[in-house]
């Protein structure tokens, strides 16, 4: 009886899962034996949420083929909604695990809803126009949360865009959101194990979406929009699906980010233009359309500045050189051909062909 061969796509996905499993086991061993420095321990959660951001943006940029610069805006929505929920419900829901789970769901769903609402008018655009509009969305979200003052007392929530004194709270009231000062007192519920599980879920959903009927329709839109439309594919419908899923996981990454800090503020560095560009760099340098490459690029480019921190004078120079080398490597046809030759999937394929020839020779 013949054994059913694995499809190349399935092999590639299994390699991705194996890579993640090996990385998780290595980290856990290093943590258990005490061989990991405090600096790297502090990087574990950021590595998870940056990888989630890269994989989710890859759906829009690599699979859908649209340039979105508003990913930091969706991350900001997830971070602020979840942090607000956790701080407001700390007394009502004392169980940290349940509260964090609800914060994850709420942050992801609200970010996904924003992705849907923004996507309805925006996704009719393309190219530079789409990039400019999504960039504007991210900046608008950041500026709005910097204007908000929210407090709570026995009379309910009080909202203002002026100052904390304009909230008119009672003596027992407390301020939850302090405008540009953000939210303080967010519980530190994010852990590497939770972050890794969320990254695994993101990769699983992403790969299954890419390899599904919906994914094939989306890639046909990317390759030839006119041809896809001519055979009856609803372009707006499929674009909205990808955009909403991408925004949902960006919100999840924002929840991890918010619950890894005790104080959350919306600045240009963490939720502005710089963050969106950095996530886009992860996707581009990892190989547009490559889920595995997005994760590898996110891990390398997040850890590299910390590794080079001792070389303070030359840190950014080395970082820039690494970026250029990665960019050249990803666009080198000979190197890409060499990587294909030595890939595990190709090795398994050649091994299987050899076994088949041996069986035929024996028979």
C-alpha positions in Angstrom: 0.0 0.0 0.0 1.4 3.4 -1.1 2.0 6.1 1.5 0.4 9.4 0.7 3.0 12.0 0.1 2.8 15.4 1.9 2.1 18.4 -0.2 4.9 21.0 -0.5 2.7 23.5 1.3 2.1 21.1 4.2 5.8 20.4 4.4 6.6 24.1 4.5 4.0 24.7 7.3 5.4 21.8 9.3 8.8 23.3 9.1 7.5 26.6 10.4 5.8 24.8 13.4 8.9 22.8 14.0 11.0 25.9 14.0 8.7 27.5 16.6 8.6 24.4 18.8 12.4 24.1 18.8 12.8 27.8 19.7 10.2 27.4 22.6 12.0 24.3 24.0 15.4 26.0 23.8 14.1 29.1 25.6 12.4 27.0 28.3 15.6 25.0 28.9 17.7 28.2 29.2 15.2 29.7 31.6 15.0 26.4 33.7 18.8 26.2 33.9 19.3 29.9 34.6 21.5 30.4 31.6 19.5 33.3 30.1 20.5 36.9 31.1 18.0 39.3 32.5 18.2 41.4 29.3 17.1 38.5 27.1 14.4 37.5 29.6 13.0 41.0 29.3 13.0 40.6 25.5 10.9 37.4 25.4 7.5 39.0 25.4 8.5 41.8 23.0 9.8 39.1 20.6 6.3 37.5 20.7 4.2 40.5 20.0 6.6 41.9 17.4 6.4 38.5 15.6 2.6 38.6 15.8 2.6 42.1 14.3 4.9 41.0 11.5 2.8 37.9 10.7 -0.5 39.8 10.7 0.9 42.6 8.5 2.2 40.0 6.1 -1.4 39.0 5.4 -2.1 42.5 4.0 1.2 43.4 2.4 2.4 39.9 1.3 -0.8 38.0 0.6 -3.3 40.8 -0.3 -0.6 42.9 -2.0 -1.7 46.2 -0.4 0.6 48.7 1.4 -0.8 49.5 4.8 1.0 51.9 7.2 -1.7 51.9 9.9 -0.8 48.7 11.7 0.4 50.6 14.8 -3.0 52.2 15.0 -4.7 48.8 15.4 -2.1 47.9 17.9 -2.9 51.1 19.8 -6.6 50.3 19.9 -6.0 46.8 21.3 -3.5 48.1 23.9 -5.7 51.0 25.2 -9.0 49.1 25.2 -7.5 46.1 27.0 -5.5 48.3 29.5 -8.6 50.3 30.2 -10.6 47.1 30.8 -8.0 45.6 33.1 -7.6 48.7 35.2 -11.3 49.4 35.4 -12.3 45.7 36.3 -9.4 44.9 38.6 -11.6 44.9 41.7 -14.6 43.3 39.9 -12.6 40.5 38.4 -9.8 39.6 40.8 -8.8 36.5 38.9 -5.8 37.6 36.8 -6.1 34.8 34.3 -9.8 35.4 33.5 -9.3 39.1 33.4 -6.4 38.9 31.0 -8.3 36.4 28.8 -11.3 38.8 28.6 -8.9 41.7 27.9 -7.4 39.7 25.0 -10.7 39.0 23.5 -11.9 42.6 23.9 -8.7 44.2 22.6 -8.6 41.9 19.6 -12.3 42.2 18.7 -12.4 46.0 19.0 -9.2 46.3 16.8 -10.8 43.9 14.3 -14.0 46.0 14.3 -11.9 49.1 13.6 -10.2 47.3 10.8 -13.6 46.4 9.3 -14.9 50.0 9.7 -11.7 51.6 8.3 -11.5 49.0 5.6 -14.9 49.6 4.1 -14.1 53.0 2.6 -10.3 52.7 2.5 -9.8 49.4 0.7 -11.4 50.8 -2.5 -8.0 52.6 -2.8 -4.7 51.1 -3.7 -1.0 51.9 -3.9 0.2 55.2 -2.4 -3.3 56.4 -1.7 -4.0 53.4 0.6 -0.7 53.9 2.3 -1.4 57.6 3.0 -4.9 57.0 4.3 -3.9 54.1 6.6 -0.9 56.2 7.9 -3.4 59.0 8.7 -5.6 56.6 10.5 -2.8 55.5 12.8 -1.8 59.1 13.6 -5.5 60.0 14.2 -5.9 57.1 16.7 -2.7 58.1 18.5 -3.8 61.7 18.8 -7.3 60.9 20.0 -6.2 58.6 22.9 -3.8 61.4 23.9 -6.8 63.7 24.3 -9.0 61.4 26.4 -9.5 61.8 30.1 -11.6 59.0 31.6 -12.6 58.5 35.2 -15.0 56.3 37.2 -17.0 56.7 40.4 -20.3 55.5 41.8 -22.1 57.5 39.1 -20.4 55.6 36.3 -17.8 56.7 33.7 -16.9 60.3 33.1 -15.2 61.3 29.8 -13.5 64.6 28.9 -11.1 66.0 26.3 -10.0 69.0 28.5 -8.4 67.9 31.7 -8.8 65.7 34.8 -10.6 68.4 36.7 -13.2 68.6 34.0 -14.3 65.0 34.9 -16.1 66.2 38.1 -15.4 63.0 39.9 -16.7 62.3 43.5 -14.3 61.8 46.4 -14.3 58.0 45.8 -13.7 58.4 42.1 -10.5 57.4 40.3 -8.9 58.5 37.0 -8.3 55.7 34.5 -7.0 57.5 31.5 -4.9 60.6 32.0 -4.7 62.1 28.5 -1.1 62.2 27.2 0.1 60.6 30.5 -1.9 57.5 29.4 -2.9 54.6 31.7 -1.0 53.6 34.8 -1.3 50.5 37.0 -1.9 48.0 34.2 -1.3 44.5 35.6 1.7 42.8 34.2 -0.1 39.7 33.0 1.9 39.1 29.8 4.3 36.1 30.0 6.5 34.4 27.4 4.3 31.2 27.5 1.1 33.2 26.8 2.8 35.2 24.1 4.1 32.1 22.4 0.7 30.4 22.4 -0.8 33.6 20.9 2.0 33.6 18.2 1.3 30.0 17.5 -2.5 30.8 17.1 -1.6 33.7 14.8 0.6 31.6 12.6 -1.9 28.8 12.5 -4.8 31.1 11.4 -2.5 32.9 9.0 -1.2 29.7 7.2 -4.7 28.2 7.1 -6.2 31.4 5.7 -3.4 31.6 3.0 -4.0 27.9 2.0 -7.8 28.1 2.0 -10.2 28.9 -0.8 -10.3 32.5 0.6 -6.6 32.8 0.5 -6.4 31.6 -3.1 -9.1 34.2 -4.0 -7.1 36.9 -2.2 -3.8 36.0 -4.0 -5.7 36.1 -7.3 -6.7 39.6 -6.5 -3.1 40.5 -5.7 -1.8 38.9 -8.9 -4.4 40.4 -11.3 -7.3 42.4 -9.9 -9.1 42.8 -13.2 -8.9 39.1 -14.0 -10.1 38.2 -10.5 -13.1 40.6 -10.8 -13.9 39.2 -14.3 -14.5 35.7 -12.9 -16.9 36.9 -10.2 -14.6 37.3 -7.2 -15.9 40.0 -4.8 -12.8 42.0 -4.3 -14.0 44.3 -1.5 -15.4 41.3 0.5 -12.1 39.3 0.4 -10.0 42.4 1.1 -12.2 43.2 4.2 -11.7 39.6 5.5 -7.9 39.9 5.3 -7.8 43.4 6.7 -10.1 42.6 9.7 -8.1 39.4 10.6 -4.8 41.4 10.3 -6.2 44.2 12.5 -7.6 41.6 15.1 -4.1 40.1 15.6 -2.5 43.5 15.7 -4.9 44.2 18.6 -3.9 41.0 20.3 -0.2 42.1 20.0 -1.3 45.5 21.5 -2.8 43.6 24.5 0.5 41.8 25.1 2.3 45.1 24.8 0.1 46.9 27.2 0.2 44.1 29.9 4.0 43.9 29.7 4.2 47.5 31.0 2.9 49.2 34.2 2.4 52.5 32.3 1.0 52.9 28.8 1.4 56.1 26.8 0.7 56.7 23.1 3.8 58.2 21.6 5.2 58.4 18.1 7.8 55.7 19.0 5.4 53.0 20.2 2.1 53.7 18.3 3.1 56.2 15.6 4.6 56.2 12.1 7.9 54.8 13.3 6.3 51.7 14.7 4.3 51.0 11.5 7.5 51.4 9.4 9.4 49.1 11.7 6.7 46.4 11.3 6.8 46.9 7.6 10.6 46.4 7.6 10.1 43.1 9.4 7.8 41.9 6.6 10.0 43.2 3.7 13.3 41.9 5.1 11.8 38.6 6.0 10.5 38.1 2.4 7.1 39.5 1.4 4.6 36.7 1.6 6.7 34.5 3.9 5.2 33.9 7.3 8.4 32.1 8.5 10.6 34.9 7.2 8.5 37.6 9.0 9.0 35.8 12.3 12.8 35.4 11.8 13.2 39.1 10.7 11.1 40.3 13.7 13.2 38.2 16.2 16.6 39.3 14.7 15.8 43.0 14.3 14.2 43.2 17.8 17.1 41.4 19.6 19.9 43.0 17.6 19.9 46.5 19.1 19.9 45.0 22.6 22.7 42.6 21.8 24.8 45.5 20.4 24.0 47.8 23.4 27.5 47.5 24.7 28.8 48.9 21.4 26.9 52.1 22.0 28.9 54.3 19.5 28.5 51.8 16.7 25.2 50.1 17.5 23.0 51.9 15.0 25.7 51.7 12.3 25.9 47.9 12.7 22.1 47.7 12.7 21.9 49.6 9.5 24.6 47.4 7.9 22.6 44.3 8.9 19.4 45.8 7.4 21.2 46.4 4.1 22.8 42.9 4.0 19.4 41.3 4.7 17.8 43.3 1.9 20.5 42.4 -0.6 20.3 38.7 0.5 16.6 38.6 0.0 16.8 40.1 -3.5 19.8 37.9 -4.7 18.5 35.3 -7.2 21.6 33.1 -6.8 21.3 33.0 -3.0 17.6 32.3 -3.2 18.2 29.5 -5.6 20.9 28.1 -3.2 18.5 28.3 -0.3 15.9 26.4 -2.3 18.5 23.7 -3.0 19.5 23.2 0.6 15.9 23.6 2.1 14.6 20.7 4.2 11.5 20.2 2.0 13.7 19.8 -1.1 15.9 17.4 0.9 12.9 15.3 1.8 11.7 15.3 -1.8 15.0 14.1 -3.1 15.2 11.5 -0.4 11.8 10.2 -1.3 12.7 10.1 -5.0 15.8 8.1 -4.1 13.8 5.6 -2.1 11.4 5.2 -4.9 14.2 4.5 -7.4 15.7 2.0 -5.0 12.4 0.1 -4.7 12.0 0.0 -8.4 15.5 -1.3 -8.9 15.0 -4.1 -6.3 11.7 -5.1 -7.9 
